Amino acid sequence: MPSPLPPFRDRYDAGRQLAQPVLQKIDALGLTHSPLQIVVYGLPRGGVIVAEPLAQVLQCPLDVVIAKKITLPDNPELAIGAVTADGLVMRARRQMFFRQGDPQWIDARNAALERAKDQWHQLTPVLPHIHPKGHLAILADDGIATGMTMAVAARSLTAKHPACVLICAPVAPQSVILRLRHWCNGIVVLETPASFLSVSRYYADFPQVEMEEAIACLQRHNATYLESEHSASWPLDTVE
């Protein structure tokens, strides 16, 4: 018997599939007819590709929140924490034995922060830089595994006082979704497998996204958005 096809053809297809459930979540929260402005934030790099079709359907700007896993050199797959480009840090519970002043922790944190800042400098020329204060902020990634980067990204957005934060992703383990509810007003996830192995298993095509592709995606969407009638009501001078 042939194996079932993955639910998502690629990241763009996953973003298109997310759009209607996100609209339904906005409606369930009573925000469909709200004057709130919407901003979609992708987590680079793969999350930007998922976020683009979502921002197209919602007819809103596309921005980013940059978050990186904090890992140790001898185990780069195990997240001991996460950090955003603006310096917000979260530590994994299982790694709390690292004291704040532990040289290993400091080196790992600083290395992740430098990676996040480097990515920010590469992307910043093509970002709309819209401050989320008072807006409906939708945070998208191509999948959630441990939830560390999504959690710290959501916390970073929340600290900027948006009216509402929604987290969305094509796939995530149910246990992680339960933990992420602490950092947002709502979550939309299409696939919640009981036995989760990796994000890539849910895609037919899941290549690594290069920075050039993420930049082109942001540039393309925001240029099109600014030329549309929907951008006329946007307070683009509220960047902070």
N, C-alpha and C positions, 0 to 999 in steps of 0.2 A: 504494500500500500504506500503510495507516494506521500512524502511529508507535506503537511499543509503549507500553503504559501504564507510568508510573513504578512502581517496586517498593513505594513507601510512599504510602498514602492521605494521611496527615498525621503529625504528630509522635507523637501518641498511638498510632497504628497501628504506627509504627516501634518504639516502646518495647515494645509487645506482641510484635512479631516478634523482638525481641532476647532476650526472657525465656528461651525454651527453650535457645538456644545458650549463654547465660550459665550456666544450670544445668548444661549439659553441660561447660562449661569448668571450673566449680567441681568437678564430678565427676572430670574428667581430672587436676586438680591434687590429687586425693585428699582434698578438703575437704568432701565431701557429708555425712559423718557426724562431722565435726569439731565440737567445742564452740564454735568461733569464732562470735562474733556478727557479723552483717552490717549494714553501713550503705551505702546508695546515696547518692552525691553527684552532683547535677546541676550543670552549668555554666550559670548564668543567662545569658539568660533561656530560650532555646529548649531547652537541655538539661534543664531542670527538667520540661518537659512529657514528654519522652522518658523521663525517670527515674521518673516517677510509676507507670506500669503495671509497670515493672520492680520497683519497691519493693513494689507490691501482690502480685505473684507470689512474691517472696522473703519477704514478710511481715516487713518490716523498716522502720526509720525512713528518712525522706528528708531529706537535708541538702544543703548546697551548698558548692562551692569557687568563689570568684569570681576570675576571671582576665581581664585585658584586654590586647588588642594594644597595643603601643607603636608609634605611627605618627607621621609628619611631617605638618604641616598641608597641604603641597602634594601629598601622595600618601597619603590616609587609608586606602587599600586595601592598601598594602604594609606588612607587619609588619616592623619592625626589631628587635622584641623583644616580650616579654610580661611582665606583672607581676601578682601576686596581691594581694588586699586586705590581706594581712599583710606585704606588702613584699618578697616574693621576686621577684627579677628574672632573666630570661634574655634574652640578646642573640642575634639571628640571626647565623649565621656570616658571611653575605654583608655584614653591616653592622658588622663588627668594626673597620672603619676609623674609626668614631666612638670617640674616646678617652673614658674614663670621665668626665673633666672637661669634655668638649665641651658648650658651652651648649645647642646644639640637642638633644643626647642628654638632658641633664638636664631641659630643659623638656618634652620629649616623654614621658620617663619619669614625671615628676611629674604631668603631665596625665592619663596613664593610671592612675596610682596613685590620684589623686583620684576618677576615675570608678569605680574598683573600691571604694574606701572608701564612696563615696556609695551605691552599690548594696548594700553590706554593711549600712549603717545602715537602709536601707529594708527589707531582708529579715530582719534579726536578730530582730525580735519574734516571727516565726513559725517560727524554726529550733529543732530539738531540741538543738543545741549538744553533740553527743556527740563526745567526743575519740576519734580513730581508733586510739589506741594499743592494740595487741593484737587489733584487730578485722580482719575482711575488708572492705576498703574498695573499693567499685565506683564508678568515675567514669564518668559518662555525658554525652554531648553529642548534639546533633541531626545532627552530621556534622563531619568533620575535613577542613580544607583544607590549611593550611600546617603544622598541628600545634603551633604555638607556644603557644597558650593551653592546649591539652591537656597539653603537656609541662611547662609551669610549674605547672599545677594538680597533676599527678602528683608532681612534685618537692616541692611544698608538703605533700601528703599523706604522702609517704615520710619527710619530715623529722620527722613526728609519730609515727613508728615503728609503723605498722599491721603486723599479721602478714602481710598480703598485699594487693597493689593490683592490681585488674583495670581495664583501660580498655575501654570499649565505646562503639560508635557505629554507626548504620545504614550509613554510607558514609564511605570514606576512600581516598585513593590508596595503592597498594601501597608506593611509596617512602617515604611518611610513616609507614606502619605499621612498617616496618623500623627507622626512627629512634626511634620511640616505645618500642620494646622495651627500650631502656636504662633507662626510668623506671618499669617495672612488672613484675609477675610473669606477666601474661598479657593478651592483647588479643582482643576479640571484635568483628569488623566484618563486616557482612552483605554489603555490596557493595564490591568493590575494583577499580574500573574502571582499565584501562590508560590510557585517555584521560579525564582528569578535568577538568571545566570549572567546575562549581560544585555546592555541596550542594543547592541548590534544584531542580536538574534531576531529582533522584531522588524528588521529592515531587509528588503531584497538587495538594496544597494546602499552601502554605508561607508563611503570613502572618507578619508581624513579631509577636513575642510581647511584649505590654505588661507592665510591671511588675505591674500589678494582677492579671493572669492568673497570673503566676508565684507571687505571694503567695497567691492563692486556692488554687492547686494544693498548695503546701506546707502551708497551713493545713488544707485538707480531708484530705490524706493522713495527716498526723501526728495530727490529732484522732481519726481513725478508728483509727489504729494504737494510740494510747494507750488506747482503749476496748476493744481486743481482748485475748484471753488471751495472745497472743504477746509483749506488752510486759511481762508479769509478771517475766520473767527478766532484763530489761534493767537494767544498772547506770547508770541515768540520772543518778546523782549523781557520775559520773566526769568531768563536764565540766571542762576546764582552760582 
